[in-house]
Amino acid sequence: MKGSDTDKWRARDNLFYGGGLGLGYSNGWILNINPQVGIHYKKVIGGGVGFDYQYYGTTAASFQSIGPSVFARAKAFDAILFQAEYVQLYLKESFLGESYSYNAPMFLVGGGYQSGGENGGLFLMLLWDLIQDPYNPLPMPIIRAGVSIGF
C-alpha cells in the first residue's frame, strides 16, 4: 500500500556498526580501537563516522594517536569493499620524559574483502593515505581488519 509505514525509509532501520580491535606485544604494548557507525542505502553504499585510537608503549617511550573520522563505503557482489575516509589524527609522543604533540590529517582510500554476505561479517581492507602529511608516523598501507554488522 503506497504511503504506508512499511514503505518509509527510516535511518534506524538502515544503521550499520563495526570496527576493529587490536592488542599485541612487540617490544612494548600495542592497542588499537576503531569503532564505526553508519547509514546504508540498499546495503551497497553507505557513510558514517568513526573514531580511531592507537597506543604503543615501552618503558622508555610511548605513542598515542586519537582521531575522529568520516567515511563512505561501497560494496560489490556482497564481498568486495571500497572505502574513502578522512581522519584527523591528534598525536602525542613521549620519550624519556619529553612529550611532543602534533596533528596529522589523513585521506584514506582503498578496498578489501568482507565475508558473511549482505548482513555483515568479518572484513579485511588495505588503505592508503593520499595526503601523506610529514607528521603522520603510520606506515602505509594501513591494514584494517574487523567486524561489520548490517552492511
Backbone as a printed PyTorch tensor [residue, N CA C, xyz], in Angstrom:
tensor([[[  0.8400,  -1.1660,   0.0000],
         [  0.0000,   0.0000,   0.0000],
         [  0.8900,   1.2350,   0.0000]],

        [[  0.6910,   2.0950,  -0.9800],
         [  1.5270,   3.2870,  -1.1110],
         [  1.2830,   4.2470,   0.0530]],

        [[  2.3810,   4.7710,   0.6010],
         [  2.2880,   5.7270,   1.6900],
         [  2.1510,   5.0890,   3.0660]],

        [[  2.1730,   3.7870,   3.1430],
         [  2.0640,   3.1340,   4.4450],
         [  3.3890,   3.2350,   5.1900]],

        [[  3.3580,   2.9410,   6.4800],
         [  4.5640,   3.0000,   7.2960],
         [  5.6240,   2.0120,   6.8420]],

        [[  5.2330,   0.9130,   6.2230],
         [  6.2150,  -0.0800,   5.7940],
         [  7.0060,   0.3710,   4.5760]],

        [[  6.5070,   1.3720,   3.8270],
         [  7.2050,   1.8740,   2.6500],
         [  8.2170,   2.9690,   2.9810]],

        [[  8.1830,   3.5230,   4.1650],
         [  9.0390,   4.6390,   4.5270],
         [ 10.4640,   4.1700,   4.8200]],

        [[ 11.4170,   4.9540,   4.3350],
         [ 12.8250,   4.6960,   4.6390],
         [ 13.1020,   5.3310,   5.9880]],

        [[ 13.6470,   4.5740,   6.9080],
         [ 13.9720,   5.0790,   8.2410],
         [ 15.4550,   4.8540,   8.5240]],

        [[ 16.0920,   5.8870,   9.0540],
         [ 17.5260,   5.7990,   9.3470],
         [ 17.8140,   4.6680,  10.3180]],

        [[ 17.0010,   4.5110,  11.3540],
         [ 17.2900,   3.4790,  12.3610],
         [ 17.2310,   2.0650,  11.7890]],

        [[ 16.4880,   1.8750,  10.7050],
         [ 16.4140,   0.5590,  10.0660],
         [ 17.5850,   0.3210,   9.1170]],

        [[ 18.3840,   1.3440,   8.8650],
         [ 19.4790,   1.2400,   7.9060],
         [ 20.8360,   1.5350,   8.5150]],

        [[ 20.9380,   1.4190,   9.8370],
         [ 22.2130,   1.6220,  10.5120],
         [ 23.1030,   0.3950,  10.3650]],

        [[ 24.3950,   0.6380,  10.3030],
         [ 25.3460,  -0.4670,  10.4060],
         [ 26.4320,  -0.0710,  11.3900]],

        [[ 27.0450,  -1.0760,  11.9810],
         [ 28.0330,  -0.8890,  13.0320],
         [ 29.2500,  -1.7500,  12.7190]],

        [[ 30.3350,  -1.4100,  13.3320],
         [ 31.5000,  -2.2590,  13.1620],
         [ 32.7580,  -1.5800,  13.6450]],

        [[ 33.8660,  -2.1500,  13.2260],
         [ 35.1580,  -1.6050,  13.5850],
         [ 36.1420,  -2.6990,  13.9010]],

        [[ 37.2490,  -2.2760,  14.4360],
         [ 38.3100,  -3.2200,  14.7520],
         [ 38.8460,  -3.0020,  16.1460]],

        [[ 39.4950,  -4.0330,  16.6480],
         [ 40.1180,  -4.0040,  17.9630],
         [ 41.3890,  -4.8210,  17.8680]],

        [[ 42.4760,  -4.2510,  18.3080],
         [ 43.7370,  -4.9690,  18.2660],
         [ 44.5150,  -4.8090,  19.5550]],

        [[ 45.1890,  -5.8670,  19.9600],
         [ 46.0280,  -5.8610,  21.1500],
         [ 47.2130,  -6.7630,  20.8790]],

        [[ 48.3820,  -6.2760,  21.2160],
         [ 49.5620,  -7.0970,  20.9840],
         [ 50.7480,  -6.6210,  21.7930]],

        [[ 51.8310,  -7.3620,  21.6720],
         [ 53.0650,  -7.0060,  22.3570],
         [ 54.2380,  -7.2860,  21.4270]],

        [[ 55.0370,  -6.2470,  21.1600],
         [ 56.2420,  -6.3830,  20.3550],
         [ 57.2150,  -5.3070,  20.8320]],

        [[ 58.0660,  -5.6410,  21.7810],
         [ 58.9550,  -4.6720,  22.4320],
         [ 58.1680,  -3.5600,  23.1270]],

        [[ 56.9090,  -3.8030,  23.4170],
         [ 56.0250,  -2.8410,  24.0670],
         [ 54.5830,  -3.1850,  23.7430]],

        [[ 53.6620,  -2.6430,  24.5310],
         [ 52.2470,  -2.9360,  24.3200],
         [ 51.6960,  -2.1240,  23.1530]],

        [[ 50.8340,  -2.7650,  22.3770],
         [ 50.1780,  -2.1280,  21.2360],
         [ 48.6720,  -2.3190,  21.4080]],

        [[ 47.9130,  -1.2290,  21.2950],
         [ 46.4620,  -1.2740,  21.3930],
         [ 45.8780,  -0.4360,  20.2790]],

        [[ 44.8430,  -0.9420,  19.5970],
         [ 44.1340,  -0.1920,  18.5700],
         [ 42.6480,  -0.4270,  18.7460]],

        [[ 41.8700,   0.6670,  18.7580],
         [ 40.4130,   0.6040,  18.8360],
         [ 39.8750,   1.4720,  17.7110]],

        [[ 38.9420,   0.9380,  16.9030],
         [ 38.4400,   1.6570,  15.7360],
         [ 36.9430,   1.3920,  15.5300]],

        [[ 36.0500,   1.9410,  16.3860],
         [ 34.6140,   1.7380,  16.1710],
         [ 34.0740,   2.6460,  15.0570]],

        [[ 33.0600,   2.1740,  14.3480],
         [ 32.4040,   2.9590,  13.3050],
         [ 30.9030,   2.7000,  13.3330]],

        [[ 30.1210,   3.7100,  12.9520],
         [ 28.6770,   3.5830,  12.7910],
         [ 28.2890,   4.3660,  11.5440]],

        [[ 27.3450,   3.8190,  10.7910],
         [ 26.9440,   4.4860,   9.5570],
         [ 25.5300,   4.1610,   9.1660]],

        [[ 25.1180,   4.7750,   8.0790],
         [ 23.8000,   4.5340,   7.4800],
         [ 24.0360,   4.0490,   6.0680]],

        [[ 23.3310,   2.9830,   5.6650],
         [ 23.4980,   2.4630,   4.3130],
         [ 22.2330,   2.6830,   3.4930]],

        [[ 22.4210,   2.6330,   2.1840],
         [ 21.3150,   2.6970,   1.2460],
         [ 21.3470,   1.4200,   0.4210]],

        [[ 20.3000,   0.6150,   0.5350],
         [ 20.1870,  -0.6730,  -0.1690],
         [ 21.3670,  -1.6000,   0.0730]],

        [[ 22.0300,  -1.4490,   1.2000],
         [ 23.1350,  -2.3070,   1.6310],
         [ 24.2920,  -2.3940,   0.6440]],

        [[ 24.4110,  -1.4240,  -0.2720],
         [ 25.5480,  -1.4250,  -1.1920],
         [ 26.3710,  -0.1430,  -1.0970]],

        [[ 25.8140,   0.9090,  -0.5240],
         [ 26.5530,   2.1490,  -0.3490],
         [ 26.1680,   2.7440,   0.9970]],

        [[ 27.1470,   3.3080,   1.6640],
         [ 26.8690,   3.8760,   2.9790],
         [ 27.9220,   4.8750,   3.3800]],

        [[ 27.6600,   5.5400,   4.4650],
         [ 28.5990,   6.5040,   5.0030],
         [ 28.3910,   6.6360,   6.4930]],

        [[ 29.3830,   7.1590,   7.1720],
         [ 29.2370,   7.2880,   8.6060],
         [ 30.4130,   7.9760,   9.2590]],

        [[ 30.4900,   7.7750,  10.5520],
         [ 31.5340,   8.3890,  11.3690],
         [ 32.2610,   7.3010,  12.1540]],

        [[ 33.4750,   7.6020,  12.5260],
         [ 34.2630,   6.6450,  13.2920],
         [ 35.2070,   7.3650,  14.2360]],

        [[ 35.9740,   6.5670,  14.9010],
         [ 36.9040,   7.0530,  15.9050],
         [ 38.0930,   6.0980,  15.8950]],

        [[ 39.2840,   6.6260,  15.9720],
         [ 40.4670,   5.7730,  15.9390],
         [ 41.3670,   6.1070,  17.1230]],

        [[ 41.7750,   5.0870,  17.8530],
         [ 42.7150,   5.2680,  18.9590],
         [ 43.8030,   4.2150,  18.8330]],

        [[ 45.0590,   4.6570,  18.9430],
         [ 46.1980,   3.7400,  18.9220],
         [ 47.1510,   4.1020,  20.0460]],

        [[ 47.7360,   3.0790,  20.6320],
         [ 48.7200,   3.2730,  21.6910],
         [ 49.8440,   2.2710,  21.4910]],

        [[ 51.0630,   2.7500,  21.6480],
         [ 52.2370,   1.8840,  21.6640],
         [ 53.1140,   2.3750,  22.8000]],

        [[ 53.5080,   1.5020,  23.7070],
         [ 54.2980,   1.9520,  24.8360],
         [ 55.3530,   0.9580,  25.2760]],

        [[ 56.5050,   1.5130,  25.6470],
         [ 57.5940,   0.7440,  26.2460],
         [ 57.9450,   1.4370,  27.5560]],

        [[ 58.9730,   0.9670,  28.2310],
         [ 59.3880,   1.6190,  29.4730],
         [ 59.9900,   2.9980,  29.2220]],

        [[ 60.5550,   3.2250,  28.0390],
         [ 61.2170,   4.4990,  27.7530],
         [ 60.3790,   5.4550,  26.9020]],

        [[ 59.4160,   4.9440,  26.1600],
         [ 58.6980,   5.7940,  25.2110],
         [ 57.2560,   5.3270,  25.0520]],

        [[ 56.4210,   6.2540,  24.5890],
         [ 55.0370,   5.8980,  24.2520],
         [ 54.5650,   6.7670,  23.1000]],

        [[ 53.5820,   6.2510,  22.3930],
         [ 52.9850,   6.9460,  21.2630],
         [ 51.4800,   6.7300,  21.3580]],

        [[ 50.7180,   7.8190,  21.2100],
         [ 49.2620,   7.7260,  21.1780],
         [ 48.7440,   8.5480,  20.0140]],

        [[ 47.7350,   8.0200,  19.3300],
         [ 47.0280,   8.8080,  18.3230],
         [ 45.5410,   8.6090,  18.5530]],

        [[ 44.8060,   9.6820,  18.3750],
         [ 43.3660,   9.6580,  18.5570],
         [ 42.7770,  10.5490,  17.4780]],

        [[ 41.6610,  10.1400,  16.8880],
         [ 41.1000,  10.9820,  15.8540],
         [ 39.7320,  10.5670,  15.3860]],

        [[ 38.8800,  11.5630,  15.1490],
         [ 37.5750,  11.2910,  14.5470],
         [ 37.7230,  11.0930,  13.0420]],

        [[ 36.7360,  10.4210,  12.4540],
         [ 36.7740,  10.2020,  11.0050],
         [ 35.3650,  10.2360,  10.4220]],

        [[ 35.2870,  10.5160,   9.1280],
         [ 34.0640,  10.3690,   8.3410],
         [ 34.4250,   9.4980,   7.1520]],

        [[ 33.5070,   8.6350,   6.7300],
         [ 33.8400,   7.7060,   5.6640],
         [ 32.6500,   7.4350,   4.7560]],

        [[ 32.9630,   6.9850,   3.5410],
         [ 31.9780,   6.4790,   2.5820],
         [ 32.4520,   5.1010,   2.1750]],

        [[ 31.5000,   4.1780,   2.0410],
         [ 31.8440,   2.7890,   1.7260],
         [ 30.8570,   2.2380,   0.6950]],

        [[ 31.3670,   1.4400,  -0.2150],
         [ 30.5290,   0.7610,  -1.2020],
         [ 30.8880,  -0.7150,  -1.2010]],

        [[ 29.8890,  -1.5360,  -1.5450],
         [ 30.1110,  -2.9850,  -1.5700],
         [ 29.5920,  -3.5510,  -2.8860]],

        [[ 30.3820,  -4.4260,  -3.4910],
         [ 30.0000,  -5.1010,  -4.7310],
         [ 30.0140,  -6.6060,  -4.5040]],

        [[ 29.0640,  -7.3000,  -5.0790],
         [ 28.9860,  -8.7620,  -5.0250],
         [ 28.9480,  -9.3030,  -3.5960]],

        [[ 28.3910,  -8.5430,  -2.6600],
         [ 28.2750,  -8.9220,  -1.2450],
         [ 29.6170,  -9.2290,  -0.5830]],

        [[ 30.7350,  -8.8840,  -1.2190],
         [ 32.0150,  -9.2520,  -0.6220],
         [ 33.1460,  -8.2480,  -0.8490]],

        [[ 33.1280,  -7.5000,  -1.9330],
         [ 34.2170,  -6.5800,  -2.2640],
         [ 33.8780,  -5.1950,  -1.7190]],

        [[ 34.7840,  -4.6260,  -0.9080],
         [ 34.5630,  -3.3210,  -0.2890],
         [ 35.4630,  -2.2680,  -0.9150]],

        [[ 34.9350,  -1.0500,  -1.0260],
         [ 35.6950,   0.1310,  -1.4170],
         [ 35.4140,   1.1920,  -0.3630]],

        [[ 36.4570,   1.9180,   0.0720],
         [ 36.2520,   2.9030,   1.1230],
         [ 37.1180,   4.1280,   0.9050]],

        [[ 36.5280,   5.3030,   1.2190],
         [ 37.2480,   6.5690,   1.3070],
         [ 36.9530,   7.1190,   2.6970]],

        [[ 37.9980,   7.6400,   3.3760],
         [ 37.8340,   8.0550,   4.7620],
         [ 38.7700,   9.2290,   5.0720]],

        [[ 38.2210,  10.2560,   5.7110],
         [ 39.0350,  11.3640,   6.1800],
         [ 39.2030,  11.2110,   7.6950]],

        [[ 40.4430,  11.2740,   8.1620],
         [ 40.7650,  11.1390,   9.5860],
         [ 41.6270,  12.3280,   9.9930]],

        [[ 41.2960,  12.9440,  11.1240],
         [ 42.1370,  13.9990,  11.6830],
         [ 42.8060,  13.4350,  12.9300]],

        [[ 44.0760,  13.0850,  12.8170],
         [ 44.8020,  12.4930,  13.9340],
         [ 45.3910,  13.5590,  14.8510]],

        [[ 45.2730,  13.3130,  16.1330],
         [ 45.9500,  14.1070,  17.1590],
         [ 46.9480,  13.1610,  17.8100]],

        [[ 48.2190,  13.4810,  17.7080],
         [ 49.2740,  12.5670,  18.1200],
         [ 50.0480,  13.1100,  19.3100]],

        [[ 50.4820,  12.1870,  20.1630],
         [ 51.3290,  12.5450,  21.3010],
         [ 52.4050,  11.4880,  21.4380]],

        [[ 53.6400,  11.9380,  21.4780],
         [ 54.7790,  11.0550,  21.6780],
         [ 55.5020,  11.4660,  22.9490]],

        [[ 55.9500,  10.4890,  23.6830],
         [ 56.7590,  10.7470,  24.8760],
         [ 58.0050,   9.8860,  24.8010]],

        [[ 59.1490,  10.5060,  25.1130],
         [ 60.4080,   9.7810,  25.0790],
         [ 61.2960,  10.3070,  26.1920]],

        [[ 61.6090,   9.4360,  27.1390],
         [ 62.4800,   9.7770,  28.2690],
         [ 62.0510,  11.0730,  28.9680]],

        [[ 60.7390,  11.1900,  29.2200],
         [ 60.2150,  12.3350,  29.9540],
         [ 59.8580,  13.5490,  29.1230]],

        [[ 60.2280,  13.5960,  27.8490],
         [ 59.8690,  14.7000,  26.9510],
         [ 58.6300,  14.3150,  26.1550]],

        [[ 57.6890,  15.2620,  26.0160],
         [ 56.4560,  14.9920,  25.2720],
         [ 56.3140,  15.9480,  24.1000]],

        [[ 55.7800,  15.4330,  23.0040],
         [ 55.5410,  16.2160,  21.7980],
         [ 54.1360,  15.9060,  21.3020]],

        [[ 53.4000,  16.9470,  20.9120],
         [ 52.0530,  16.7770,  20.3780],
         [ 51.9680,  17.4540,  19.0190]],

        [[ 51.2230,  16.8460,  18.1110],
         [ 51.0270,  17.4250,  16.7890],
         [ 49.8060,  16.8020,  16.1370]],

        [[ 49.3680,  17.3870,  15.0220],
         [ 48.2000,  16.9360,  14.2670],
         [ 48.6430,  16.4410,  12.9040]],

        [[ 47.8900,  15.4920,  12.3680],
         [ 48.1750,  14.9900,  11.0250],
         [ 46.8680,  14.5290,  10.3800]],

        [[ 46.4620,  15.1720,   9.2790],
         [ 45.2730,  14.7070,   8.5680],
         [ 45.6170,  13.5190,   7.6760]],

        [[ 44.6370,  12.6620,   7.4510],
         [ 44.7990,  11.5510,   6.5090],
         [ 43.5520,  11.4720,   5.6390]],

        [[ 43.7300,  11.2280,   4.3470],
         [ 42.6240,  10.8940,   3.4580],
         [ 42.9100,   9.5000,   2.9250]],

        [[ 42.2220,   8.5260,   3.4910],
         [ 42.4790,   7.1230,   3.1760],
         [ 41.5550,   6.6340,   2.0640]],

        [[ 42.0950,   5.9000,   1.1180],
         [ 41.3040,   5.2390,   0.0870],
         [ 41.8100,   3.8050,  -0.0480]],

        [[ 40.9080,   2.9100,  -0.3730],
         [ 41.3150,   1.5280,  -0.5610],
         [ 40.1370,   0.6020,  -0.6710]],

        [[ 40.4320,  -0.6470,  -0.4720],
         [ 39.3970,  -1.6570,  -0.6110],
         [ 39.7810,  -2.9240,   0.1050]],

        [[ 38.8660,  -3.8860,   0.0120],
         [ 39.1260,  -5.1380,   0.6810],
         [ 38.0290,  -6.1480,   0.4550]],

        [[ 37.9720,  -7.0990,   1.3540],
         [ 37.0600,  -8.2350,   1.2480],
         [ 36.2730,  -8.3730,   2.5450]],

        [[ 34.9870,  -8.6990,   2.4170],
         [ 34.1510,  -8.9680,   3.5860],
         [ 33.4780, -10.3260,   3.4180]],

        [[ 33.6380, -11.1850,   4.4040],
         [ 32.9440, -12.4750,   4.3950],
         [ 31.6240, -12.3180,   5.1250]],

        [[ 30.6730, -13.1930,   4.8630],
         [ 29.4310, -13.1730,   5.6250],
         [ 28.2120, -12.7070,   4.8660]],

        [[ 28.3450, -12.1560,   3.6640],
         [ 27.1790, -11.7710,   2.8850],
         [ 26.6740, -10.3750,   3.1690]],

        [[ 25.3770, -10.1560,   2.8530],
         [ 24.8230,  -8.8010,   2.8700],
         [ 24.5630,  -8.2320,   4.2570]],

        [[ 24.5270,  -9.0570,   5.2940],
         [ 24.2470,  -8.5490,   6.6370],
         [ 25.4950,  -8.3390,   7.4750]],

        [[ 26.6550,  -8.3840,   6.8470],
         [ 27.8900,  -8.1160,   7.5680],
         [ 28.7410,  -9.3450,   7.7200]],

        [[ 29.7920,  -9.1810,   8.4600],
         [ 30.7270, -10.2650,   8.6880],
         [ 32.0980,  -9.7060,   9.0110]],

        [[ 33.1090, -10.5130,   8.8140],
         [ 34.4920, -10.0970,   9.0290],
         [ 35.0210,  -9.4140,   7.7790]],

        [[ 35.8510,  -8.3820,   7.9670],
         [ 36.4170,  -7.7040,   6.8040],
         [ 37.9200,  -7.5210,   6.9620]],

        [[ 38.5650,  -7.3600,   5.8250],
         [ 39.9890,  -7.0580,   5.7500],
         [ 40.1630,  -6.0300,   4.6430]],

        [[ 40.7830,  -4.8750,   4.9730],
         [ 40.9680,  -3.8040,   3.9940],
         [ 42.4050,  -3.3160,   3.9930]],

        [[ 42.8440,  -2.8320,   2.8360],
         [ 44.1090,  -2.1160,   2.6890],
         [ 43.7620,  -0.6830,   2.3230]],

        [[ 44.2980,   0.2760,   3.0850],
         [ 44.0030,   1.6910,   2.8710],
         [ 45.3030,   2.4780,   2.7320]],

        [[ 45.3170,   3.4320,   1.7910],
         [ 46.4850,   4.2820,   1.5640],
         [ 46.1140,   5.7300,   1.8510]],

        [[ 47.0460,   6.4700,   2.4280],
         [ 46.8530,   7.8820,   2.7300],
         [ 47.2940,   8.7210,   1.5340]],

        [[ 46.3760,   9.4840,   0.9510],
         [ 46.7100,  10.3160,  -0.1970],
         [ 47.3630,  11.6380,   0.2030]],

        [[ 47.1780,  12.0830,   1.4470],
         [ 47.7770,  13.3450,   1.8990],
         [ 49.2520,  13.1680,   2.2330]],

        [[ 49.6040,  12.1070,   2.9120],
         [ 50.9740,  11.8070,   3.3340],
         [ 51.6220,  12.9750,   4.0770]],

        [[ 50.9200,  13.4490,   5.0950],
         [ 51.4330,  14.5190,   5.9420],
         [ 52.7460,  14.0620,   6.5900]],

        [[ 53.7700,  14.9210,   6.6370],
         [ 55.0580,  14.5030,   7.2160],
         [ 54.9780,  14.1720,   8.7030]],

        [[ 53.9460,  14.6400,   9.4140],
         [ 53.7940,  14.3250,  10.8330],
         [ 53.0610,  13.0010,  11.0650]],

        [[ 52.5790,  12.3930,  10.0090],
         [ 51.8850,  11.1180,  10.1560],
         [ 52.9030,   9.9820,  10.2350]],

        [[ 53.0220,   9.3360,  11.3990],
         [ 54.0320,   8.2850,  11.5560],
         [ 53.5510,   6.8970,  11.1340]],

        [[ 52.2970,   6.7660,  10.7140],
         [ 51.7530,   5.4420,  10.4200],
         [ 52.2870,   4.9190,   9.0950]],

        [[ 52.7260,   3.6690,   9.0740],
         [ 53.2350,   3.0900,   7.8220],
         [ 52.0910,   2.7940,   6.8560]],

        [[ 52.3840,   2.8810,   5.5720],
         [ 51.3970,   2.5960,   4.5400],
         [ 51.7390,   1.2930,   3.8540]],

        [[ 50.7800,   0.5080,   3.4300],
         [ 49.3570,   0.7550,   3.6090],
         [ 48.9170,   0.4220,   5.0310]],

        [[ 47.7770,   0.9620,   5.4130],
         [ 47.1510,   0.6000,   6.6760],
         [ 46.3450,  -0.6600,   6.4320]],

        [[ 46.5660,  -1.6630,   7.2330],
         [ 45.8080,  -2.9130,   7.1410],
         [ 44.7710,  -2.8790,   8.2430]],

        [[ 43.5050,  -2.9270,   7.8630],
         [ 42.4230,  -2.8560,   8.8430],
         [ 41.5820,  -4.1320,   8.7460]],

        [[ 41.3960,  -4.7690,   9.8670],
         [ 40.5560,  -5.9740,   9.9450],
         [ 39.5430,  -5.7540,  11.0550]],

        [[ 38.3580,  -6.2990,  10.8860],
         [ 37.3500,  -6.1210,  11.9250],
         [ 36.0410,  -6.7950,  11.5830]],

        [[ 34.9860,  -6.2760,  12.2130],
         [ 33.6400,  -6.8330,  12.0710],
         [ 32.7180,  -5.7310,  11.5710]],

        [[ 31.7960,  -6.0920,  10.6850],
         [ 30.7500,  -5.1800,  10.2350],
         [ 29.4050,  -5.8740,  10.4460]],

        [[ 28.4660,  -5.1560,  11.0590],
         [ 27.1310,  -5.7020,  11.3110],
         [ 26.1130,  -4.8400,  10.5890]],

        [[ 25.3870,  -5.4030,   9.6490],
         [ 24.3430,  -4.6840,   8.9460],
         [ 24.7620,  -4.0740,   7.6200]],

        [[ 25.9900,  -4.3450,   7.1530],
         [ 26.4210,  -3.8200,   5.8490],
         [ 27.1470,  -4.9120,   5.0980]]])
